[in-house]
Amino acid sequence: LPLRSIRINAINSGSLNDNKSVSTDATLQLNRKLNDKGRNVTFRGRFGYTNNDNNQYTESETHYFQLLNALGGDSILVRNQYITTPTKNYNYSAQLTYSEPIARATFLQFSYQFQYKYSESDKTTYDLYQINPEWGIGEPLPTGYENHAVDSLGKYAEYRYYNHDASVSLRFIREKYQLSAGMSFQPQSSKLSYKKGNYMIDTTRSVFNFAPNVDFRYRFSKVSQLRFNYRGRTGQPSMENLLPIVDNSNPLNIRVGNPGLKDRKS
């Protein structure tokens, strides 16, 4: 066939997922009015929790047309796997906001928020092809599969994330328009415990972000208005993306970590 000489690879695959998840969240908000001119203080607290248990059954057959096997034919990689990925996440935050009137319909607002996030994921991949090459999706797991975990295809990651967000803004409220402009400052710290195969690391990253924000609204009539909103944002690559490791869980989409990734700003 004309295309055979330029083909590189092809894959046939199938998967079945079984997912169980439990989550809850709660929010508490308290507001205290200190005078009739707009001086007030607000407290807002949030909490969230998620527990997820994901089980995946996969079959795949990858053909490498330009890599010959010992018999001179196309190389074939067969994977029959059972992948279990329990994850646990919880977070909480506390925010205090104070608004001070400094002129008619003009307010100076201060806000401080502390946020903590915890995430734990433990992925284990079992090679079922070694036990029973005829195993297929929908069949019971082979006896003794627990002894055939593949270290290079599993990983454990535990994140601890601490974020402080302090902001100051000026608000103007007029008959025809409203304008709010300010700046936020965000010292952040992240801690990662990571294990993949023989690679293990405990690392910490601290960054300081700042971002301006502007919100302008102009009312032409009761049913027509113009709004302009700008909120700057700075983000860092995930700590896992910075690790110099290879993720070959998908043989046709192999990913390599890049310690040289830069922050992104928008």
C-alpha positions, -999 to 999 in steps of 0.1 A, spaced: 0 0 0 13 36 -8 8 47 28 26 18 45 61 31 38 54 63 57 33 50 86 50 53 120 26 38 145 -10 29 153 -29 20 184 -61 1 192 -73 6 227 -103 3 249 -110 12 285 -137 9 313 -138 33 342 -154 28 376 -155 60 397 -168 67 432 -167 102 446 -178 119 478 -176 157 483 -189 184 505 -184 221 509 -196 248 532 -195 286 533 -200 310 563 -203 348 558 -207 374 585 -212 411 579 -211 440 604 -223 475 595 -203 500 615 -220 532 605 -246 546 580 -219 560 556 -207 527 543 -181 516 569 -184 478 573 -164 447 578 -171 413 563 -158 378 572 -161 349 548 -150 313 555 -150 284 531 -143 246 535 -143 219 509 -135 181 509 -134 155 481 -126 118 483 -124 100 449 -117 64 441 -111 57 404 -106 23 389 -97 19 352 -94 -12 331 -75 -8 298 -65 -29 268 -42 -15 241 -21 -28 212 4 -4 197 21 -12 164 54 4 155 58 1 118 93 14 115 107 -7 144 113 -43 136 111 -72 160 134 -102 162 115 -119 134 116 -89 111 80 -79 115 64 -48 131 71 -44 168 39 -47 189 34 -34 225 4 -51 242 -8 -36 275 -37 -51 296 -38 -31 328 -58 -24 359 -52 12 372 -64 23 406 -61 60 416 -75 70 450 -73 108 456 -81 130 485 -85 168 485 -95 193 511 -92 231 514 -102 259 536 -100 297 534 -107 327 556 -112 362 543 -116 396 561 -127 427 542 -130 462 555 -146 491 537 -139 527 547 -158 557 532 -134 586 524 -157 609 505 -192 610 492 -199 576 475 -162 569 475 -147 540 494 -113 526 503 -114 488 507 -88 465 523 -90 427 521 -69 398 534 -74 361 526 -55 330 537 -61 298 518 -48 262 524 -51 233 500 -41 197 505 -41 170 477 -30 134 478 -30 110 449 -17 74 448 -17 58 413 -9 21 410 -8 3 376 -10 -36 375 2 -55 345 -25 -82 337 -9 -93 305 19 -111 324 -6 -132 343 -32 -139 316 -26 -127 280 -62 -136 272 -77 -113 299 -102 -88 285 -122 -59 298 -153 -70 317 -137 -102 330 -127 -107 367 -92 -96 377 -68 -125 376 -57 -141 408 -25 -126 422 -27 -94 402 -16 -75 434 19 -89 429 23 -74 394 24 -36 400 46 -17 375 66 9 394 74 30 363 37 35 355 26 44 390 31 75 411 24 91 445 20 128 449 12 149 480 7 187 477 4 213 504 -4 248 492 -4 280 513 -17 313 498 -19 348 513 -38 374 493 -38 410 504 -55 436 483 -64 473 484 -89 490 461 -106 523 455 -143 524 446 -163 553 431 -201 550 429 -218 576 408 -253 580 393 -241 570 358 -210 549 365 -191 528 390 -153 524 390 -132 501 411 -94 499 408 -68 482 430 -39 459 434 -35 425 450 -3 409 465 0 371 468 29 354 486 25 317 480 43 285 492 38 250 478 53 217 492 54 185 471 63 149 481 66 128 450 75 92 441 76 76 407 95 43 403 130 49 418 126 87 417 117 104 450 117 140 459 105 164 486 106 200 474 93 234 483 85 264 461 79 300 472 67 328 449 54 363 452 27 374 427 10 408 423 -17 418 399 -37 450 391 -75 450 386 -100 474 372 -138 472 369 -157 500 352 -194 501 345 -213 529 327 -251 529 326 -267 544 295 -303 535 306 -321 510 328 -317 483 301 -283 493 286 -249 495 301 -212 492 292 -188 472 314 -150 470 312 -132 445 335 -95 437 337 -79 414 363 -42 406 360 -31 371 368 2 353 373 5 316 373 33 290 377 37 256 360 27 228 383 55 214 404 51 180 387 57 196 352 90 209 365 103 175 376 128 159 352 109 127 348 93 108 319 56 98 319 51 69 294 17 58 306 5 65 270 30 50 246 20 75 218 20 105 241 52 104 262 57 135 283 89 148 298 91 173 326 109 206 319 126 223 349 131 254 327 94 263 324 87 300 330 58 317 348 28 329 328 13 363 331 -20 376 317 
